[in-house]
């Protein structure tokens, strides 16, 4: 199972350069492996997981989030910061929303998939936000109706190539 997840993650990262505008030959700058086990508190979503990948282009952060086995459609997804693994924090960057929870103007709409690409988008980031991402003090959280506090979560990891 672990080998299969790693293979899925590697294929997703390799394909990202073709999907995200602004992706360089250097590849992905940040990633966040998502799982229900990383949520703070009990989350009954066995097998729910995903991957968020990010490419930094100047002050624009291009991203893609893919999910597998969510209990239902995502209601929203964000980057929360500052927070170390196991701690909660407020919303810092909206990644997608829905009609009921739209986020700031310009926030993309989450797809209704429970297995596949949740969202691809771009957002402006500031130096403070980027600093939190570079020092693993930010996490991605995908929320669903069954788990409004978050169904899958992953700490943002700096995987190189940042400007």
C-alpha positions in Angstrom: 0.0 0.0 0.0 2.8 2.4 0.9 4.7 1.6 -2.3 1.5 2.3 -4.3 0.9 5.6 -2.6 4.5 6.6 -3.3 4.2 5.7 -6.9 1.0 7.7 -7.2 2.7 10.7 -5.6 5.7 10.4 -7.9 3.6 10.2 -11.0 1.5 13.1 -9.8 4.6 15.2 -9.2 6.1 14.3 -12.6 2.8 15.2 -14.4 2.5 18.5 -12.5 5.0 20.2 -14.8 2.6 19.6 -17.7 -0.5 20.8 -15.7 0.5 23.9 -13.7 1.3 27.1 -15.7 4.7 28.5 -14.8 6.1 25.1 -13.8 9.8 25.1 -14.6 12.1 22.3 -15.6 13.2 22.3 -12.0 9.7 21.0 -11.1 7.7 21.4 -7.9 8.8 23.8 -5.1 6.5 22.5 -2.4 4.2 19.6 -1.8 1.9 18.4 0.9 1.0 14.7 1.1 -2.6 14.7 2.5 -4.1 12.1 4.8 -6.9 11.7 7.2 -4.4 10.6 9.9 -2.8 14.1 9.9 -6.0 15.8 11.0 -6.0 17.0 14.6 -8.7 15.1 16.4 -10.6 12.0 15.3 -11.5 11.9 11.6 -13.5 8.9 10.4 -12.3 8.8 6.8 -10.3 5.7 6.4 -8.2 5.7 3.2 -8.9 9.3 2.4 -5.7 10.9 1.1 -4.3 13.1 -1.6 -1.5 15.4 -2.7 -1.1 19.2 -3.0 1.7 20.4 -5.2 3.0 24.0 -5.6 5.2 25.8 -8.0 6.4 29.3 -7.1 6.8 31.9 -9.9 7.9 35.2 -8.4 5.1 36.0 -6.0 2.6 33.7 -7.7 2.0 30.3 -6.3 0.6 27.8 -8.8 -1.0 24.7 -7.3 -2.9 21.5 -7.9 -4.7 19.3 -5.4 -5.7 15.8 -6.1 -7.7 13.6 -3.7 -8.7 10.0 -3.3 -11.5 8.4 -1.3 -13.0 11.5 0.3 -16.3 10.8 2.1 -18.0 13.5 -0.1 -17.2 16.5 -2.2 -14.9 19.1 -0.8 -16.5 22.2 0.6 -13.3 24.2 0.7 -9.5 23.9 0.8 -6.9 26.2 2.3 -3.4 26.7 3.5 -3.4 27.3 7.2 -0.4 29.0 9.0 1.5 29.4 11.1 1.3 25.9 12.6 3.7 23.0 13.1 2.5 19.4 12.5 -0.2 18.5 15.0 -1.3 22.1 15.7 -4.2 24.1 14.2 -4.1 27.6 12.9 -6.2 30.0 10.9 -6.8 30.2 7.2 -4.0 32.0 5.5 -4.6 31.2 1.7 -7.8 30.0 0.1 -7.2 27.3 -2.5 -10.8 26.5 -3.5 -14.4 27.0 -2.3 -18.0 26.3 -3.2 -21.1 28.4 -3.7 -21.9 28.0 0.0 -18.3 28.7 1.1 -16.9 30.7 -1.8 -13.8 32.3 -0.3 -12.4 35.7 -1.4 -13.1 37.0 -4.9 -11.2 35.0 -7.4 -11.0 31.8 -5.4 -11.5 28.8 -7.7 -14.4 26.4 -7.2 -13.5 23.0 -5.8 -14.5 20.2 -8.2 -17.2 17.8 -6.9 -14.8 14.8 -7.3 -14.0 12.5 -4.4 -11.4 10.7 -6.5 -9.3 12.9 -8.8 -8.3 16.5 -9.4 -9.9 18.8 -6.8 -8.5 22.1 -8.1 -5.8 23.8 -10.1 -5.2 27.4 -9.6 -2.8 30.3 -8.8 -2.7 32.8 -5.9 -0.4 35.7 -4.9 1.7 35.1 -1.8 3.6 37.4 0.4 7.0 36.9 2.0 5.5 36.0 5.4 3.3 33.3 3.8 6.2 32.0 1.8 8.4 31.9 4.9 5.8 29.7 6.7 5.8 27.3 3.8 9.6 27.2 3.6 9.9 26.4 7.3 7.1 23.7 7.5 4.8 26.0 9.5 1.9 25.7 7.0 -0.5 23.0 6.2 -3.1 22.2 3.5 -6.5 21.2 4.7 -9.4 19.9 2.6 -12.8 20.2 4.2 -16.0 18.1 3.5 -19.6 18.3 4.8 -18.9 15.1 6.9 -15.7 16.7 8.3 -16.2 20.5 8.3 -13.0 20.9 10.4 -11.0 19.0 7.8 -11.0 15.5 6.2 -7.4 15.4 4.9 -4.5 17.4 5.9 -0.8 17.7 5.1 2.2 19.8 6.2 3.7 21.8 3.4 7.2 20.5 2.6 9.9 22.6 0.8 11.1 20.2 -1.9 13.5 22.6 -3.6 13.7 25.0 -6.4 12.1 28.0 -4.7 13.2 31.4 -5.9 
